[in-house]
Amino acid sequence: MKKIAVLGCGTVGSGVVEVFYKNRQSIQRKAGCPLDIKYIYLRRPRPELPWQDKLCYDFDTILHDPEISIVVEVMGGLHPAGEWIAACLKNNKSVVTANKELIAAQGAQLLALARQHQVNLLFEASVGGGIPIIRPLHQCLGANELDDIQGILNGTTNFILTKMSREGMCFSQALQMAQQLGYAEADPTADVQGLDACRKICILASLAFGRQLYPQLVHCQGITELTPEDVEYARNWGGVIKLIARAHRDPDTQQLSALVAPMFVPHDSQLSTVDDVFNGILVDGDATGQVLFYGKGAGKLPTASAVVADVIDALKEGVHVHDSLFWKPAPKLEGQLKDEAVYPWYIRVSGVSAALLPNVAGAGHTVFEADGQAAYLIDAATAAQIEEALRVGGESTVVVGIGTIATHLRDLAKSYKEAQIALEV
Ligand code: HSE
């Protein structure tokens, strides 16, 4: 009998325990051995939970119990999760985690530690909820050079944008609904400001390109300032607004660029139909061409499904340490490098007449003007030019800049500045 410890019993943790006991027979068959959950670690008692005989309030008990061969970390956050995962790996226990913040920040170091101790550190649930994406990237697509990954990686913001687009809701109404349905994080700031998607694209890019990409290097713009008017304009333009996360490597120069920003996605892109809490990830392999991964990117049971699958993978008979699930550390660069390329831009300003916009923002055309607001589509500008235009724009307030995204169907220019770092391979 192999024994599991689960650290944390929030939405995902309770889902893991539920899925485990619901499907225990088939999980054991797939793992090739009898399994049970011995401990569920909590910070404080929770009398309402049904698994009282398993509750444990002392991490050291778990760490030093030789019966525990695998630890599931679903507490989230950097501390103490990072220290505890490191301690488990050093004690030769494999770890399964859904912790995207931690893997995006310290993945290289933790993977090296796991390798050193010949145990597994698996994190399928950290990106895309129930969608298999980590394992396909390093196993099924292992024969490919992956130079482009782009997609919708945050269920909460996609749900909000879908409600704004389909039902004409404003941002705050749609966010409230997402929170009620349990999609948003306890503190939704990381979701709506794009940081959650940023952490996820950094994990995918690190895995695909072999070097840690730190979230602070990536330009990250959220959706908090989008209005129903922007959504309406996107519809007239011929598409929808989606929060897109993208990582790209130039095959010739090896330059890496990555960004998270709301973008106009044309109706003929597959990503335009990824709605509600679903995520869609387009991965471009040099042998396969584009592969689309689609499914529920958030929620208790989809995420628990990915966690439990990792548990099976780590425990099954004859399992080896996954050498392909690995990337190297990278130097921690300061700031974000600017993208010098020109793109079309969509800006919305208040307190300035649309007639003045060509002088301030460059050539383009007015999209709408009403109630003291004007939206303007700039034909082509660099990020630096846009920033300068906004600076000299006096009282005008740019609410949001949105652009279009390159898709496999239409070669539209993407927008907003990208952070670029040299990738030393
Ligand atoms: N809050 C996240 C999302 C949960 O909305 O996608 C899954 O990581």
Residues whose N, C-alpha, C, O or C-beta is under 5 A from the ligand:
A	BS01	HSE	L153 N154 G155 T156 Y183 A184 E185 D191 G297 A298
